[in-house]
Amino acid sequence: MVAQILFLVITLAAIALFTVNLRKIFRNIRLGKSVDRNDQPVKRLITMMRVAFGQSKMVVRPIPAFLHFFVYIGFVIINIEVLEIMIDGLFGTHRVFHGLGGFYNFLIGSFEILAFTVWAACVIFLIRRNVLKLKRFSGVEMTKWPKSDANYILITEILLMSAFLLMNAADAKLQLLGASHYINAGAFPVSQYLMNLLPSTESALVIVERSCWWFHIIGILAFLNYLPYSKHFHILFAFPNTYFSNLEPKGEFTNMASVNNEVKAMLDPSFVPAETEPGKFGAKDATDLSWINLMNAYTCTECGRCTSVCPANITGKLLSPRKIMMDTRDRITEIGKGIDQNGAEHQDGKSLLDDYITREEIWACTSCNACVEACPVNIDPLQIIMELRRFAVMEESQAPASINAMMSNVENNQAPWKYSPADRFNWADEK
């Protein structure tokens, strides 16, 4: 009974803490501007099932796609086993689903095989990051914490899978010894090879089995509460992020409502805009972005696929689309912490533009959409870059000299080039 009460207290505390942190993230996302993404529900559902559930954009890189598939499937299916652990922990039972008979043996056997594939994939991922040191896992934004975060996640998954297999190995050996409370149930195609590594006495095996059982479930609950602080949060947000992703053709920019109002007012003096306050052009801080942009930031896996295909980054320029997303997430999190500590009206004097993202970064972008196409969960760094550009140009009148010259030529000559419209076809004259 003491163990059951302790298990209940730990579980409720973990769920409560996770709920508090999740509510803060939802609050931070809602600080963004409103945007309607409830259109075309069928198409959105298909996109979510294809991209998030079906992992369709991962296959561009076959090796990590193959490894990630096992981690993804293993993570989803093995968590079915957590249900049995939760019931056993609350009611003091052991392998409560053993009444399923042969199907139960199939489930446990499948869980073990998947646990081993997850274990192996995480080991390979660790080697790729820390021994092979793949280029896309480095960059100015990949400081000590992002690199450590990735390693913590992989090591945690390795430990959880190891505890699961050792728990089963001890359980299987206890079953062979006829220990009370250990029902003969389950198939152990992987953990059977670990049995010889374990002690032979019943009391020692019980200690091993119970220790691994507690480590496994507490580890899962601890990992759950680590997610809100980690890039691994994408395992929860990938599905809503792909559902609410932009369905319009890539490269098609939306008209700004504030600009539309200005133009309509000039063309029709009787037009009364719906807004009661003057519209703001673009975004200077994270709260000027849409809630979609902020959800994108929290969904980012920091995998670097966007940066690895960015032509600006490849040619040595400062821009990294991954950094844009990480900076946006860090900034809106900082704003949220300020609200928690000082109230909703708190202003810290910082902004996303300049304090986090430099002008050089936003103007290095070629707006080619390569980063958007490469992202495995449909994140759109380009939209954030364009909003920051809009603010710089339309609110501050600050743009590189070459862009100012181009816009001046368009205004005066109806073309980006500095010559009269009358001379536009001189190149075609025969000489």
N, C-alpha and C positions, 0 to 999 in steps of 0.2 A: 504493500500500500504506500509506503514512503517513496519508493521508486516511481510509482504512478503519479503521486502528487508532485514530485519534483519534475517529472516529465511534463505534466500539465502546466506548471508554473513557467518552465523554460519556453515551452511552445507558445503560450499566450504572450509572454514578454517579447519574444522574437517577432510574433505577428504584429503586436502593438507598435513596436519600434519601427518595423518596416512600413506600417500604415502611416505613421507620423512623417517619415522621410518621403514616402510616395506622395503624400498630400502636399508637401512643400514643393516637390518638383512640378506637380500639377498646377500649383499656385504660380510658380515661376513661369510656366508656359502660358498661363492665362494673362500674364502681364503683357504679352504681345498683342498686336493689333488684330482686330477681328477680320476674318476672311472666310468666305463660304466655300467649303469643299464637300458639300452634301449632294452634289449633282451626280448623275450617272452611277447610281449605286451598284448596278450589276457589273458594269465595267470596272468599277473600283474593287469589287469583291474578286473578280477574275484576276486583276492585277495583283492583289494581295496574295491570292492562292498561288499564282505563278511565281512571283518574285520572292515573297517571304517564306511561304510554306514549301514551294517547289524548288527554291534556291536556284532559279534559272540563270541569274547573272553571275553566279559563282563559277560556272563551267568555263568561263573565258580563260581561267588559270586552272588547268586540270588537276595538278598535284594538290594544291591547297583545297580545291573543291572536293576531291576524293576524301581527304583527311577530315575536312570540316563536316562532310556528310555523316561520317561515323560519330563524330562528337555531337552533332545536332540530333541525329536519330537516337543515339544512346542517351543523351540528356533527356529527351522527351519520353522515351519508353521506360527507361530505368526509374523515372519518377513515379511510375505506376507502383513500383515496389515500395516507395515511400508511404503510400496509402496503407499497406499492410503494417509497416513499422509504426505508423501513427496509431493504428487501432491496437496493436500489441502493446504499445507504450501506455495507452490510456486505460486499457482493461486488463493488463497483466497476462494476456494470452501469448502464445508463441506460434508463429506461422498460421495465423487465423484462417487463411484461405486454403489450407491444405486439403480441405474437403473437396476441392476441385479435381483431385485425383491426378490422372495423367496430364490433364491440361496444366495443372499447377507445376508439374515437373517440367513441362515444355516452357512455361513462363520463366521459371528460375534458371533453367538452362540457357534460354535466350538472353536473359538479363546478364548472365555471367559472360557470355560471348561478347555482348555489346559493351560490357564494362571493360573487358580486355582491349577491345578495339579503341574505346575512348582513351584508355590508359596509354596505348601505343601511339595513338595520334597526338596526344598531348606531349609525349616525350619527343616525337619528331618535331612538333611545333617549337618546343624549347630549343632543340638543336638548331633549327632554322634561324631562330632569333639570336641565340647567344654564341653559337659556334660558327655557323655559316655566315651570320650577320648580313642577311639580305638587305640590299640598299633601301628598299621601300620602308623598312622599319627604322630608318634613321632620318634625321632632319633637325632643323633648328627648334622645331616645336616638340620633338621627342626628347624631352629632358629626363631627368632621373625618375620622376614619378610615373610618367606614361610608360616608360620601359619596365619599371618595377611592377606596375599594375598588371601588365600583360603576363609577366612571370608569376606573380602571385596567383592569378587566375588558373594558369596551367598547372602550377604546383598543387594548388588546392584540389583541382579535379583529379590529379594523379593520386593524391592522398585519399580522397573520398572513394575512388575506385579500388584502391589497395585495401582500405578498411572493409569495403563490401566483400571483396574476395576472401580476405582473411577471416571475416566473420562467418562466411559460408563454409570455409575449410574447417574451422573449429566446430561449427554446427554439425557438419557431416561426420566428423570424427566422434563427436559426442553421441550421435545417433548410432554409430557402430558399437559404441561402448554400452548402449542401452540406458543412457542417463535419463533420469526422470525429467519431465517437462520438455524434453527435446524429441518432438514427434518425428517419426520416419516419414519425411516428405521432402520433395525437391530433387532436382538433378544438378550435378555439379561438374560439368565438363571441363572447367578451368581450375576451380579451387581444389579439385581432387589432387592436383599436382603440387599443392602447397601443404598438404596434410603432413607430410614427413618432416616439414620444417617446424611443426608445432609440438608442444610437450605431449606426453602420453597419459598423464594423470587427469582424472575427471575434474578435479578442483582447479587445476591450472588451465585446462581448456575452457572451463566456464568463465574464468577471469578474462581469457583472451577474447572469447566470443562476446561477453558483455561489454568489455572495453571497446572493441571494434564497433559494436552496435551503438553505444553511446557516442563514440567519436563520429560515426557516420551521420547520425541524425542531428547531433549538435553542429557538426560541420556544415550540413545542408542549411540549417537555420541561420548559422553565422554568415554563410555565403549569401543567403537571401538578403541579409542586412548590409552586406558589402556592396551589393549591386548598385544602389543609388549613388555610391561614390566612385563607381568604376565604369570603364568603357563597356563592360559586359552587360550594361543595362539594355543593350540592343536586343537581348533575348526576350524582353518584354515589349519594347517599343517598335521592333521591326514590323510587326503586324499592323498596328494603327498607322505607322509612318508610311508604309507602302499603300495602305488603303486611302489615305488622304493625300497621296503624292499628286503632282501636277500631271494631268492627262492631256494637256494641250501640246501641240507640236513643239519639240525642242527648238529654242531660238525665237519663239514667239513671245514678245514682251507685252505685258498688260498696260493699258492706259491708266494713268494715275487719275483717281477721282477728282483730286484737287485741281489738276490741270484741265480736265474736262469741264469742270465748273467755270474756270476762268475763261476758257474758249467760248463756251455757250453764253456766258454773260456778255462777252464782247460782240458776239453775233446777234444776240437777242436781248436787248435791254430789259425786257419784261421777265427774263428768266430769273427765278429765285432758287439758289442752290439749297439742297437739303441740309447741308452743314450750317450750323449756327456760328461756328468759329472758322477763321481762315485755315485752310488746309495746310499741312506741312509736307514739304517735298522731301522724299527719301528718308533715310535713317541715319542718325548720328550715334544713337545708343541702342542697346539690345531691345529696350522697350519700344522703340520705334519700328521694330521688325514685326512681322506677323507671327501668330502663334504657331503656324506651320514651320517657319524658320527656326523657332526656338525648339520645337519638337525634333526637328532635324538634328539640331545640335546635341540634344540628349541621346539621340539614336546612333550617333557616329561611333563606329567601332575602332577608329584610328588605324584601320588596316593599311592605309596609304595607297590604295589603288587609284584614287583620284589624283594625288600628287604625282604618282609614277607616270601618268599619261598626260600631265599638264605641260603643254609646249613651253610655257613661260618658265616653269620650274626646270624643265629639261635643259633649257638654254642658259641656265644659271641665274635667272632673275629671282627676286626675293619671294615671289608668290608661292604659297603652298595651300591648295584648297583644304587640305586636312587641318592646317593651322587656322584657317578661317572658321571652321566649325568648332574646333577646340576653344578658340578665343571667345566665340559667341557663347558657348556653354559656360566657360569660366566667368564671363562678364555677367550673364543673367543669374548665375548662382551667387555671385558677389552681391548683386542688387537684392536678391532674396534674403541673404544673410543680413544686409543692412536694414531691410524692412523688419525682420524678426527682432533685431536688437534696438532699433530706433523708431519704428513706426512707419506707416505707409508713405508719409510725406518726406521721408529722409532722402537727402541728396548728398552724394559723396564727392561731387565735383569731377568725377571721371566720366569717360564715355568710351564706347566700343571703338569708334574711330579716333585714331591718334594714341590713345592710352593702350589699346590692345592691337589694333590693326592699323598699319601705317598707310599713308597715301601712296607710297611707292608700291605696296602690295596690290592695292585695288586697281591702280592704273597699269600694272603689268599684265593684267588679265586680257586675253584676246577674245573673250566671250564665245569660245568655240564649242562649249558644252561637253568637252571630253570628260571632265570630272563628273558631270551628271550622268553621262552614259556609263561610266566605269563603276559607279557606286552600286554595291550589291543590294542596298536597301532603299534606293531611289532618293537619296539626299541631294539637295540642290544648293551647293555653295555659290553658284553663279548669281542666284537671286539676291543673296545677301550682298555680294560685291556690287551689283547694280544699284541696290538701294543706297549703299554708302556713296557710290559715285553720284547718284541723283542729288543727295544732300550737298555734296561738295560743289557741284555745278549750280544747282538751282537755288540753294539757300545761302551759300557762301561765295558763289561766283569764283571758285578756285578750281582750276583745271590746268594740266600741263600746257605750255605755250603752243605746242603743235595742235592740240585739240581746240584751244581757243581760236587759233588761226583757221582751222577747218570750219568751225561753227560760224565764224565771221564771213568766210567765203560762201557758205551755204546761204547765209542771210542776204548777202549783197549780190552774189553771182549765181545763186540757185544751183551751185555745184561745189564740191569740196576744193576745187582748184582755183588758183588766183588768176583768173582771166575772165574777160567779158563773155556773157552768154552768146553774143554775136559772133565770137571767134571759136565757138565750140567745135565746129566741123572743119576748121582750117587744116587739120591733119589729113583730111580726105582729099584736099585740093591736089590736082595733078601738077607737078612741077616740070 
